[in-house]
Amino acid sequence: MNLYDQLRALQVIPNAYSAWRAYREDLTDYIISQLEWNQHVVILGVGRSNDIDLEQLLPYVKRLTLIDKDEEALQAAIKQYHLAGKAKVEVIQQDLLGLDAEDYRQYASKLVNEVRKKGMHTEMSDLVEIATNEFEKIVAKIKLISLGEKVYDVTIAIGLHSQLLSMIEWIWQVVLQTLGQQDATIRASIIALTPQVIQCLHEQLIKATNSKLIIGCELGRKGRDGTVQGAIQGLEDLNEQRRRGKLARLEENILEWPFNRTSGIVYNMLIQVDEVL
């Protein structure tokens, strides 16, 4: 099995649906409180939707569009919330970056194959060069999908920003771990790229939305210093969009997200609601 597929399988957190119950209830109630009657709502990066109760949300919307790159996760959400055959539910399988699974698989294969040639004797300089070249190929393919113009009344993205480019770094870090090595090259490149990607994403969201954006980003992990990559840039660009007069913040809320309490991973999730101007 390709390393990408192995890591994607690890993204499924056992018992997340039950473990996130209180968080899901609070987040769903908060979202519903922000809606007006008969609106078209889209949720980006919805995945298995362990954090939003889609069945509870459905009566409050005119139409519900679910977008995620993982078809299996989307179907799991449909099953979990009994949405099969619901006329006002639309499901779109799409990577927001315009990439597909083969792009990630090729990147992973190039790195793994290089390590297999020499094992622990792999030259780090050669591996870094390959990783950099493959990263640049992926970057060249990134083209954020157009969500259209004024398609949705309310656009929701919870925990999406931190996941946009995370798989690229995760693959690299796993390869390094097999060699007992460390290298910050790809991480540095991702950090440099992230603000640009997020700015483009926000511009697409604003263009596609009539009324409100509801964005959730991790403020940080409880009990640890530091910020979450992707999330911090997302919050910074939301402030920039407000300064540009594209958004007006209406309110915000902080919820505790028990991502994996067994492993001690709990985040403070900042939910911000903005009016699209």
Rosetta silent file (secondary structure, phi, psi, omega in degrees, C-alpha in Angstrom):
SEQUENCE: MNLYDQLRALQVIPNAYSAWRAYREDLTDYIISQLEWNQHVVILGVGRSNDIDLEQLLPYVKRLTLIDKDEEALQAAIKQYHLAGKAKVEVIQQDLLGLDAEDYRQYASKLVNEVRKKGMHTEMSDLVEIATNEFEKIVAKIKLISLGEKVYDVTIAIGLHSQLLSMIEWIWQVVLQTLGQQDATIRASIIALTPQVIQCLHEQLIKATNSKLIIGCELGRKGRDGTVQGAIQGLEDLNEQRRRGKLARLEENILEWPFNRTSGIVYNMLIQVDEVL
SCORE:     score description
SCORE:     0.000 S_00000001
   1 L     0.000  136.817  178.294    0.000    0.000    0.000 S_00000001
   2 L   -61.298  144.787 -179.286    1.256    3.453   -0.867 S_00000001
   3 H   -56.281  -38.161  178.599    2.448    5.533    2.100 S_00000001
   4 H   -57.758  -46.013 -178.692   -0.160    8.180    1.280 S_00000001
   5 H   -67.342  -35.729  176.673   -2.979    5.639    1.616 S_00000001
   6 H   -62.741  -44.013 -178.776   -1.531    4.325    4.873 S_00000001
   7 H   -70.810  -35.741  177.860   -1.459    7.816    6.354 S_00000001
   8 H   -62.573  -37.694  177.591   -4.928    8.633    5.079 S_00000001
   9 H   -64.409  -33.861 -179.835   -6.219    5.554    6.901 S_00000001
  10 H   -71.368  -16.258  178.547   -4.586    6.831   10.095 S_00000001
  11 L   -71.737  -15.970  177.590   -6.606   10.050    9.813 S_00000001
  12 L   -79.895  111.586 -176.755   -9.698    8.094   10.826 S_00000001
  13 L   -88.479  118.112  179.538   -9.852    8.560   14.598 S_00000001
  14 L   -58.019  136.281  175.504  -11.506    5.586   16.346 S_00000001
  15 L    64.517   18.889  179.970  -14.605    6.512   18.341 S_00000001
  16 H   -61.302  -37.937 -177.714  -14.425   10.167   17.249 S_00000001
  17 H   -59.652  -45.678  179.984  -18.180   10.314   16.785 S_00000001
  18 H   -76.013  -38.190 -176.665  -18.846    9.340   20.388 S_00000001
  19 H   -69.910  -26.937 -177.645  -15.839   11.148   21.855 S_00000001
  20 L   -96.925   13.505 -171.798  -16.738   14.436   20.182 S_00000001
  21 H   -53.628  -52.282 -177.106  -20.432   14.347   21.160 S_00000001
  22 H   -63.570  -42.277  178.303  -20.432   17.419   23.418 S_00000001
  23 H   -63.177  -43.686  179.995  -18.276   19.395   20.986 S_00000001
  24 H   -61.442  -44.055 -179.659  -20.488   18.355   18.065 S_00000001
  25 H   -63.033  -45.209 -178.560  -23.645   19.405   19.911 S_00000001
  26 H   -65.806  -43.456 -178.386  -22.198   22.794   20.887 S_00000001
  27 H   -67.559  -42.472  179.719  -20.788   23.498   17.424 S_00000001
  28 H   -63.327  -44.820  178.262  -23.979   22.424   15.645 S_00000001
  29 H   -60.611  -40.134 -179.286  -26.131   24.554   17.932 S_00000001
  30 H   -66.292  -42.874  178.065  -23.847   27.536   17.354 S_00000001
  31 H   -61.102  -46.574 -179.961  -23.997   27.141   13.585 S_00000001
  32 H   -59.060  -37.226 -179.514  -27.779   26.873   13.649 S_00000001
  33 H   -64.993  -18.637 -178.269  -27.950   30.061   15.731 S_00000001
  34 L   -94.456   -5.604 -175.071  -26.180   31.900   12.901 S_00000001
  35 L   -91.602  149.861  168.210  -28.528   30.812   10.128 S_00000001
  36 L  -102.670  165.678 -175.039  -31.521   32.569    8.692 S_00000001
  37 L   -66.081  138.489  168.223  -34.475   30.672    7.340 S_00000001
  38 L    66.937   46.740  179.675  -34.264   28.908    3.967 S_00000001
  39 E  -106.827  154.509  173.934  -30.581   29.397    3.156 S_00000001
  40 E   -91.235  116.674 -175.951  -28.195   27.412    0.962 S_00000001
  41 E  -113.328  137.185  174.607  -25.343   26.259    3.203 S_00000001
  42 E  -120.572  139.394  174.460  -22.049   24.671    2.123 S_00000001
  43 E  -117.133  119.891 -178.617  -19.583   22.866    4.412 S_00000001
  44 E   -94.836  139.402 -179.204  -16.037   22.609    3.063 S_00000001
  45 L    63.164   39.202 -172.466  -13.753   19.782    4.143 S_00000001
  46 L   -68.233  -30.195 -179.837  -16.686   18.114    5.858 S_00000001
  47 L    55.710 -134.791  177.910  -15.072   14.647    5.974 S_00000001
  48 L   -82.944   -4.031  178.323  -17.015   12.244    8.182 S_00000001
  49 L    55.286   44.335  173.960  -18.605   15.244    9.913 S_00000001
  50 L   -70.927  -12.458 -177.669  -17.914   14.011   13.425 S_00000001
  51 L  -101.908  -14.616  179.416  -17.948   17.667   14.480 S_00000001
  52 L  -130.379  127.366  178.955  -21.255   18.828   12.909 S_00000001
  53 L   -81.499   98.155 -175.688  -24.566   16.972   13.228 S_00000001
  54 H   -67.431  -32.923  179.471  -25.796   17.157    9.639 S_00000001
  55 H   -67.298  -38.830  178.078  -29.119   15.519   10.445 S_00000001
  56 H   -70.860  -34.364 -178.196  -29.860   18.151   13.075 S_00000001
  57 H   -71.529  -33.930 -169.286  -28.727   20.932   10.738 S_00000001
  58 H   -54.422  -43.550 -177.844  -30.787   19.832    7.741 S_00000001
  59 H   -62.370  -17.507 -175.356  -34.243   21.135    8.816 S_00000001
  60 H   -93.277   -1.127 -176.488  -32.813   24.659    9.113 S_00000001
  61 E  -122.126  155.793  174.211  -31.510   24.938    5.538 S_00000001
  62 E   -80.071  -38.752 -179.574  -32.992   25.154    2.075 S_00000001
  63 E  -150.664  143.095 -179.333  -30.081   23.235    0.575 S_00000001
  64 E  -126.460  118.295  177.919  -26.965   21.642    2.057 S_00000001
  65 E  -107.737  129.779 -179.300  -23.820   21.130   -0.021 S_00000001
  66 E  -115.162  124.928 -178.386  -21.020   18.943    1.357 S_00000001
  67 E  -124.431  129.091  175.690  -17.538   19.153   -0.187 S_00000001
  68 E  -158.646  155.227  179.500  -14.549   16.958    0.654 S_00000001
  69 L   -80.190  -16.420 -173.501  -11.708   15.268   -1.217 S_00000001
  70 L  -101.603  104.562 -178.581  -12.368   11.893    0.452 S_00000001
  71 H   -62.444  -39.562 -179.966  -15.277   10.024   -1.140 S_00000001
  72 H   -62.887  -41.698  178.769  -15.203    7.334    1.534 S_00000001
  73 H   -65.423  -41.427  178.398  -15.470    9.933    4.298 S_00000001
  74 H   -59.774  -45.291 -179.369  -18.342   11.670    2.521 S_00000001
  75 H   -66.898  -33.368  176.034  -20.271    8.438    2.211 S_00000001
  76 H   -64.204  -38.779  177.952  -19.623    7.666    5.883 S_00000001
  77 H   -66.114  -43.104  178.626  -21.157   11.042    6.774 S_00000001
  78 H   -58.962  -42.752 -179.913  -24.175   10.382    4.568 S_00000001
  79 H   -69.130  -44.736 -176.724  -24.710    7.043    6.296 S_00000001
  80 H   -58.819  -38.661 -173.794  -24.104    8.369    9.805 S_00000001
  81 L  -107.287   15.143  173.105  -26.695   11.119    9.436 S_00000001
  82 L    55.457   48.063 -175.703  -29.234    9.243    7.300 S_00000001
  83 L  -101.360   -3.464 -178.752  -28.932   11.657    4.372 S_00000001
  84 L   -58.990  130.238  177.326  -29.116    9.158    1.504 S_00000001
  85 L    80.870    0.866  178.539  -31.818   10.158   -0.944 S_00000001
  86 L   -75.211  120.012 -172.958  -32.420   13.556    0.673 S_00000001
  87 L   -62.704  -31.050 -175.804  -33.288   15.889   -2.201 S_00000001
  88 L   -93.692   13.101  176.068  -31.798   18.995   -0.622 S_00000001
  89 E  -107.332  126.494  177.955  -28.409   17.407    0.085 S_00000001
  90 E  -117.547  131.355 -179.085  -25.668   17.760   -2.541 S_00000001
  91 E  -116.950  127.580 -179.864  -22.360   15.890   -2.213 S_00000001
  92 E  -125.813  118.113  176.462  -19.241   16.974   -4.118 S_00000001
  93 E   -90.205  110.184 -174.094  -16.023   14.956   -3.990 S_00000001
  94 L  -161.837  131.985  171.734  -13.282   17.513   -4.690 S_00000001
  95 L   -81.028  124.107 -176.363   -9.876   18.522   -3.348 S_00000001
  96 L   -62.298  -23.232  179.064  -10.036   22.287   -2.846 S_00000001
  97 L   -84.404   -3.279 -179.198   -6.424   22.592   -4.033 S_00000001
  98 L    77.718   12.998  177.605   -7.297   20.937   -7.329 S_00000001
  99 L   -94.103  169.280  173.313   -5.010   17.987   -6.558 S_00000001
 100 L  -133.730  174.520 -174.749   -5.932   14.305   -6.589 S_00000001
 101 H   -58.486  -34.083 -178.341   -4.798   11.208   -4.760 S_00000001
 102 H   -65.986  -30.668  176.848   -2.305   10.291   -7.481 S_00000001
 103 H   -62.789  -43.164  178.694   -0.405   13.538   -6.946 S_00000001
 104 H   -70.727  -39.079  179.824    0.176   12.598   -3.311 S_00000001
 105 H   -63.707  -40.909 -179.555    0.926    8.965   -4.170 S_00000001
 106 H   -64.740  -43.205  177.623    3.566    9.943   -6.709 S_00000001
 107 H   -58.732  -47.491 -179.929    5.232   12.268   -4.203 S_00000001
 108 H   -64.817  -42.285 -177.892    5.264    9.515   -1.565 S_00000001
 109 H   -62.996  -41.297 -179.830    6.495    6.853   -4.004 S_00000001
 110 H   -60.515  -41.868 -179.261    9.448    8.943   -5.166 S_00000001
 111 H   -70.996  -46.669 -178.115   10.626    9.399   -1.585 S_00000001
 112 H   -64.030  -41.867 -179.716   10.023    5.816   -0.478 S_00000001
 113 H   -63.827  -36.009  178.098   11.702    4.369   -3.577 S_00000001
 114 H   -65.979  -41.251  179.566   14.789    6.479   -2.981 S_00000001
 115 H   -66.888  -37.080 -179.362   15.038    5.225    0.600 S_00000001
 116 H   -64.448  -25.751 -178.392   14.589    1.624   -0.516 S_00000001
 117 H   -64.594  -44.328 -173.298   17.659    1.862   -2.752 S_00000001
 118 H  -126.311   -1.721  178.156   20.159    2.407    0.056 S_00000001
 119 H    57.429 -130.486 -176.680   18.155    2.132    3.261 S_00000001
 120 H   -68.523  -10.090  178.568   19.944    3.713    6.211 S_00000001
 121 H   -93.622    8.389  178.997   22.803    4.711    3.893 S_00000001
 122 L   -58.721  131.415  177.440   20.555    7.063    1.926 S_00000001
 123 L   -76.183  121.592 -177.296   22.264   10.387    1.266 S_00000001
 124 H   -62.715  -35.239 -179.617   20.156   13.115    2.857 S_00000001
 125 H   -62.376  -39.912  178.275   21.240   15.668    0.274 S_00000001
 126 H   -67.100  -41.867 -178.210   19.908   13.441   -2.511 S_00000001
 127 H   -66.041  -41.394  178.752   16.665   12.771   -0.637 S_00000001
 128 H   -64.332  -38.012  178.711   16.108   16.467    0.082 S_00000001
 129 H   -64.149  -43.310  178.520   16.668   17.291   -3.571 S_00000001
 130 H   -64.344  -45.574  179.908   14.100   14.705   -4.646 S_00000001
 131 H   -60.091  -42.066  179.981   11.619   15.889   -2.030 S_00000001
 132 H   -64.917  -43.595  179.331   12.065   19.493   -3.125 S_00000001
 133 H   -62.761  -43.853 -179.237   11.602   18.630   -6.791 S_00000001
 134 H   -69.151  -36.252  176.178    8.466   16.601   -6.090 S_00000001
 135 H   -61.447  -43.472 -179.850    7.103   19.319   -3.809 S_00000001
 136 H   -64.477  -33.178  176.243    7.550   21.864   -6.584 S_00000001
 137 H   -65.086  -42.100  178.417    5.658   19.585   -8.970 S_00000001
 138 H   -64.142  -45.089 -179.547    2.743   19.449   -6.545 S_00000001
 139 H   -59.157  -39.736 -179.323    2.816   23.223   -6.062 S_00000001
 140 H   -63.981  -24.408 -178.965    2.728   23.716   -9.836 S_00000001
 141 H   -88.849  -13.738 -177.015   -0.494   21.662   -9.961 S_00000001
 142 L   -66.387  124.304  174.910   -2.262   23.587   -7.202 S_00000001
 143 L  -150.236   99.838 -175.948   -5.194   25.507   -8.572 S_00000001
 144 L   -55.047  132.037 -177.557   -7.917   26.216   -6.046 S_00000001
 145 L   -66.708  146.453  175.159  -11.250   25.139   -7.443 S_00000001
 146 L   -80.262  128.595  177.429  -13.758   27.839   -8.231 S_00000001
 147 L   -91.544    1.638 -179.978  -16.805   27.667   -5.997 S_00000001
 148 L    91.400 -177.749 -177.432  -18.673   29.989   -8.334 S_00000001
 149 L  -115.230  120.190  178.840  -20.038   33.476   -7.734 S_00000001
 150 L    51.305   49.403 -178.868  -22.641   34.091   -5.025 S_00000001
 151 L   -87.161  -38.926 -171.915  -23.643   30.417   -4.995 S_00000001
 152 E  -113.882  147.636  173.783  -24.049   29.916   -1.252 S_00000001
 153 E   -80.245  -43.301 -179.278  -25.726   31.956    1.449 S_00000001
 154 E  -131.317  129.081  177.945  -23.523   30.599    4.246 S_00000001
 155 E  -112.959  129.556 -175.857  -20.111   28.975    3.854 S_00000001
 156 E  -120.625  131.981  173.997  -18.706   26.861    6.697 S_00000001
 157 E  -142.493  109.193 -177.527  -15.131   25.596    7.124 S_00000001
 158 E  -115.396  117.936  179.187  -14.181   24.121   10.497 S_00000001
 159 L    71.204   15.547 -176.676  -10.633   22.840   11.021 S_00000001
 160 L   -79.082  -41.922 -170.821   -9.951   23.022    7.285 S_00000001
 161 H   -58.761  -39.373 -177.930   -7.042   25.456    7.193 S_00000001
 162 H   -72.377  -12.509 -177.152   -4.656   23.275    9.189 S_00000001
 163 H  -101.316  -10.148 -171.394   -5.300   20.352    6.830 S_00000001
 164 L   -55.904  -46.584 -175.879   -4.789   22.037    3.458 S_00000001
 165 L  -119.905   10.172 -171.768   -1.089   21.183    3.068 S_00000001
 166 H   -66.941  -34.029 -177.072   -0.527   18.899    6.048 S_00000001
 167 H   -63.534  -34.212 -179.575   -0.351   15.623    4.100 S_00000001
 168 H   -62.868  -46.025  179.344    2.680   16.790    2.122 S_00000001
 169 H   -70.778  -37.656 -178.809    4.675   17.437    5.274 S_00000001
 170 H   -59.486  -45.766  178.245    3.362   14.316    7.010 S_00000001
 171 H   -58.041  -46.665 -179.138    4.645   12.089    4.218 S_00000001
 172 H   -62.222  -43.451 -178.392    8.059   13.759    4.389 S_00000001
 173 H   -65.674  -37.616  178.519    8.275   13.453    8.170 S_00000001
 174 H   -65.392  -40.943  177.471    7.417    9.733    8.110 S_00000001
 175 H   -62.161  -43.592  179.119   10.148    9.099    5.527 S_00000001
 176 H   -62.611  -40.453 -178.903   12.637   11.004    7.681 S_00000001
 177 H   -61.436  -35.875  179.298   11.609    9.038   10.772 S_00000001
 178 H   -64.602  -23.808 -179.746   12.408    5.743    9.062 S_00000001
 179 H   -99.471   -5.021 -176.838   15.961    7.038    8.615 S_00000001
 180 L    68.048   31.541 -176.045   16.230    8.610   12.055 S_00000001
 181 L  -116.084  164.430  173.394   16.849   11.972   10.393 S_00000001
 182 L  -131.109  144.294  177.305   15.492   15.487   10.697 S_00000001
 183 L  -161.893  133.485 -175.199   15.155   18.132    8.021 S_00000001
 184 L  -102.084    9.590 -173.145   13.041   21.297    7.904 S_00000001
 185 H   -59.384  -53.485 -176.208   13.236   21.929    4.151 S_00000001
 186 H   -68.757  -39.779  177.960    9.716   20.847    3.195 S_00000001
 187 H   -59.244  -44.138  179.790    8.165   22.315    6.344 S_00000001
 188 H   -62.766  -39.518  179.502    9.800   25.668    5.587 S_00000001
 189 H   -66.123  -38.848  178.947    8.523   25.542    2.013 S_00000001
 190 H   -67.458  -42.747  178.614    4.991   24.745    3.220 S_00000001
 191 H   -60.394  -39.224  179.486    5.074   27.571    5.762 S_00000001
 192 H   -69.125  -33.885 -177.230    6.142   29.963    3.001 S_00000001
 193 H   -80.807  -30.759 -170.706    3.400   28.734    0.649 S_00000001
 194 H   -55.402  -46.726 -179.148    0.540   28.591    3.159 S_00000001
 195 H   -57.912  -38.915  179.782   -0.342   32.326    3.342 S_00000001
 196 H   -65.327  -45.093 -179.482   -0.693   32.505   -0.432 S_00000001
 197 H   -62.919  -43.862 -177.485   -2.896   29.403   -0.595 S_00000001
 198 H   -68.867  -38.059  176.350   -5.105   30.613    2.251 S_00000001
 199 H   -60.579  -44.776  178.035   -5.497   34.081    0.781 S_00000001
 200 H   -62.945  -40.388  178.239   -6.633   32.541   -2.507 S_00000001
 201 H   -61.079  -48.391 -178.710   -8.997   30.224   -0.634 S_00000001
 202 H   -62.628  -37.522  178.140  -10.579   33.098    1.291 S_00000001
 203 H   -63.224  -37.861  176.283  -11.010   35.101   -1.891 S_00000001
 204 H   -66.377  -42.508 -179.125  -12.872   32.151   -3.405 S_00000001
 205 H   -63.543  -44.731  179.980  -15.052   31.782   -0.308 S_00000001
 206 H   -63.162  -42.930  179.983  -15.931   35.465   -0.253 S_00000001
 207 H   -62.400  -34.988 -174.031  -16.730   35.460   -3.964 S_00000001
 208 H   -86.386   -7.871 -168.207  -18.997   32.430   -3.592 S_00000001
 209 E  -112.661  134.782  178.510  -20.889   33.595   -0.508 S_00000001
 210 E   -84.449  -40.367 -166.727  -23.891   35.898   -0.231 S_00000001
 211 E  -120.101  -69.301 -170.877  -24.235   36.335    3.499 S_00000001
 212 E  -132.426  148.105  164.571  -21.887   34.771    6.077 S_00000001
 213 E  -107.744  133.549  172.826  -18.637   32.884    6.509 S_00000001
 214 E  -119.322  106.357 -172.661  -18.361   30.640    9.553 S_00000001
 215 E  -117.378  130.852  176.550  -14.698   29.699    9.950 S_00000001
 216 E  -116.732  122.865  178.837  -13.185   27.558   12.707 S_00000001
 217 E  -129.612  144.374  179.446   -9.412   27.532   13.286 S_00000001
 218 E   -70.057  121.229  173.865   -7.362   25.990   16.069 S_00000001
 219 E   -70.768  -31.233 -179.784   -6.010   28.660   18.427 S_00000001
 220 E   161.826  168.975  178.996   -3.589   26.095   19.779 S_00000001
 221 E   -87.205  131.641 -178.292   -3.250   22.801   21.578 S_00000001
 222 L   -62.570  133.572  178.158   -4.204   22.895   25.242 S_00000001
 223 L    84.997    3.205  179.356   -1.230   22.566   27.541 S_00000001
 224 L  -135.024  145.048  174.528    1.311   23.415   24.848 S_00000001
 225 L   -80.209  163.970  175.304    2.815   26.627   23.572 S_00000001
 226 L   103.978  166.859 -178.549    2.868   27.443   19.890 S_00000001
 227 L  -110.093  169.301  178.657    0.434   27.831   17.042 S_00000001
 228 L  -101.676  121.720 -179.634   -1.075   25.411   14.538 S_00000001
 229 L   -60.241  138.865 -176.601    0.256   25.774   11.010 S_00000001
 230 L    92.069  -49.723  179.470   -2.455   26.708    8.556 S_00000001
 231 H   -67.594  -46.171 -177.569   -4.790   27.778   11.345 S_00000001
 232 H   -65.256  -39.821  177.889   -2.680   30.766   12.393 S_00000001
 233 H   -67.625  -32.858  177.445   -2.286   31.918    8.796 S_00000001
 234 H   -63.996  -44.664  179.296   -6.027   31.484    8.324 S_00000001
 235 H   -65.606  -38.903  179.381   -6.799   33.752   11.263 S_00000001
 236 H   -64.641  -41.242 -178.127   -4.260   36.319   10.069 S_00000001
 237 H   -73.259  -31.667  174.269   -5.746   36.439    6.575 S_00000001
 238 H   -59.655  -41.423  176.069   -9.294   36.754    7.908 S_00000001
 239 H   -63.051  -38.742  178.755   -8.097   39.888    9.714 S_00000001
 240 H   -65.856  -40.533  177.933   -6.520   41.087    6.481 S_00000001
 241 H   -63.858  -33.371  175.986   -9.764   40.519    4.562 S_00000001
 242 H   -68.506  -41.203  178.760  -11.541   42.613    7.199 S_00000001
 243 H   -63.471  -31.259  179.131   -8.996   45.399    6.823 S_00000001
 244 L   -79.753   -4.118  179.069   -9.627   45.320    3.077 S_00000001
 245 L    80.779   17.447  179.357  -13.339   45.789    3.666 S_00000001
 246 L   -89.142  -27.032 -178.332  -14.297   42.360    2.311 S_00000001
 247 E  -133.425  154.296  171.922  -15.557   40.995    5.650 S_00000001
 248 E  -132.130  118.973 -177.100  -17.058   42.369    8.839 S_00000001
 249 E   -69.294  129.071  179.986  -16.734   40.244   11.958 S_00000001
 250 E   -95.207  -47.251  178.578  -20.077   39.657   13.628 S_00000001
 251 E  -168.430  173.274  178.343  -19.081   37.488   16.583 S_00000001
 252 E  -148.373  162.243 -178.692  -16.851   34.652   17.735 S_00000001
 253 E  -148.538  147.156  177.223  -16.898   31.698   20.072 S_00000001
 254 E  -115.801  124.987  179.325  -14.255   29.378   21.520 S_00000001
 255 E  -120.576  148.971  176.373  -15.036   25.685   21.890 S_00000001
 256 E   -87.636  120.728 -177.876  -12.917   22.865   23.293 S_00000001
 257 E  -104.716  107.391 -179.114  -12.257   20.264   20.609 S_00000001
 258 E   -80.949   70.324 -173.441  -11.264   16.880   22.124 S_00000001
 259 E   -51.159  -51.824  175.722   -9.400   15.776   19.008 S_00000001
 260 E  -153.965   81.627 -173.742   -7.883   12.738   20.714 S_00000001
 261 H   -62.834  -31.679  178.429   -8.234   13.056   24.464 S_00000001
 262 H   -58.341  -36.848  178.890   -6.731    9.596   25.033 S_00000001
 263 H   -93.113    5.746  178.926   -3.475   10.890   23.530 S_00000001
 264 L    75.551   24.191 -178.538   -3.820   14.220   25.295 S_00000001
 265 E  -105.618  103.059  179.998   -4.591   16.148   22.110 S_00000001
 266 E  -131.553  133.736 -178.414   -7.205   18.816   22.786 S_00000001
 267 E  -114.578  150.168  165.224   -7.526   22.082   20.874 S_00000001
 268 E   -90.387  114.590 -176.286   -9.144   25.418   21.583 S_00000001
 269 E  -100.436  119.845  177.817  -11.175   26.042   18.439 S_00000001
 270 E   -91.789  117.643  177.852  -11.974   29.653   17.579 S_00000001
 271 E  -101.551  117.897 -179.976  -15.212   29.929   15.585 S_00000001
 272 E  -113.951  136.807  178.793  -15.530   33.275   13.823 S_00000001
 273 E  -113.693  124.023 -179.329  -18.627   34.529   12.043 S_00000001
 274 E  -123.952  142.844  169.305  -18.195   37.198    9.365 S_00000001
 275 E   -85.009  133.961  175.841  -20.610   39.072    7.167 S_00000001
 276 E   -84.132  124.247 -175.132  -19.551   39.116    3.518 S_00000001
 277 L   -97.487    0.000    0.000  -19.565   42.725    2.312 S_00000001
